[in-house]
Amino acid sequence: MKPESALQLSAPALRAAAPAALKKHGLLYLGDEFCQNLVPSPEDFALALRKFPGRVVLVTPLLTDAAFDSVEAIVKAHSSPRRRLEVVVNDLGLLHTFKARYSHRVLVSLGRVFAHRVKVMPRKFAAGFLKEHNVKRVELDDPALLPRFEGLGLKFSFHTGFRYVSVTRFCPWELHWPGACGHACSGRVKKLEHPRLPAPLFLRGQAYGLKTGAAPSHPAINRLVREPLPAGGRK
């Protein structure tokens, strides 16, 4: 079966997107896994539901208190036992909250930052942790991580265009710690090169990563998420 197609956009990018560009995909990943300032507001999420014809997945990073409140408000407003909301989770506190309060209203997908934490757990412990928190899906962008999660009854979403390597809480675009944000990174990417780097790094938002190509063929990859880098790259 052909994997379903998803497009990932931040809320500012969604507001600027032409409706025709959104019709090419069955799912919209709204939000960002790496920056707490790009957590969609409840109003952003409502706009996505109006503007996008398919299903909308809420994407979340490590969270500040204010961002956590926005996520919880979205879950309360746009989920129910009959209409469960899929959420990409990278924050341990959010994962615990979903287990305690919203297990019947959300579908949990383990985010890429969180996946790198789980990959170093002993396999038996990791299997128990994922089952306890009702994780059904894992977001990946590195084929080398697939064997770490195989055999656990999980489905995989594979992200192309940008492979996460590291993330910072300090905004390298506006030079501040979590706080007011002018979205200076929107639509921009910075290419970083050095003789000691085996390949150029790209700074997108608060994440450093590699530019990647097509997804690998794997029977458990049933979703492809396109996360396009802006054209070019400024050093």
Steps between C-alpha positions, in 0.01 A plus 500: 500500500628843408597713804272793572641844427533779756627857481653668804451874548539743786201720580659808333570291188143372499363853506711584194435176309297500181194272524608309185825391667309342788283278281790276397519322836265295712633625834635825637758498779446835669768631733868434561696234690789726591374845606257582781420834332347316205239309699170582325247702689142369526411760235777371271371147534142607427628679186676181390178303535321755281777538243623143462263242351658194664599397854714731713768363733621723785881512522666601828859550629640523853254737663500813712206549738326735256547260209371214714183699568448553125536129429254410775251759373517349150446149635197614701348687207573262214496145631253253643477122552333477158737746329842440646770752421840375389783681677876475441656514848856594596436609861496247784258711705255512210529124453416443868211747481352322200521169685337642813229725351450452128584141407149454355523821292848495341713277279864532603788501254850514646688799357850499357665667800331254737591206274868578551444475877315170473757344267758485782263330746541125554268338248275332757462822697431700181231251392329531839528879499341532157222256584426669833460837327296354212746608229388355167726684256855637484623794293839427344732662251804271525487144356758392760238537775249262343651181652476651851120513474427195290298215652309726740176518301560860397435688179753749367475843344813588305598864450686608190677820420655561841665251738517620860845490664479739795274765648551807719265694727696819422365665185793547260293733281382752760772428760285436805381220725129396490288813499341743257546391140497700177518185283823626343579145385182463296579396144874506565776245534868553574764273348797428727824361357832414662796282394436270797138438402447200271204682341344846530264557792182697457349718770120500476329672790674376813610168350823403329476224243593351166333533165365160398347326202239230452367280780614137524270214408370330815172312560423688823547847344142584410530879500741737325530851638641763269680774688647718226796720572472854363679536168870574516677553829667803651838459670 
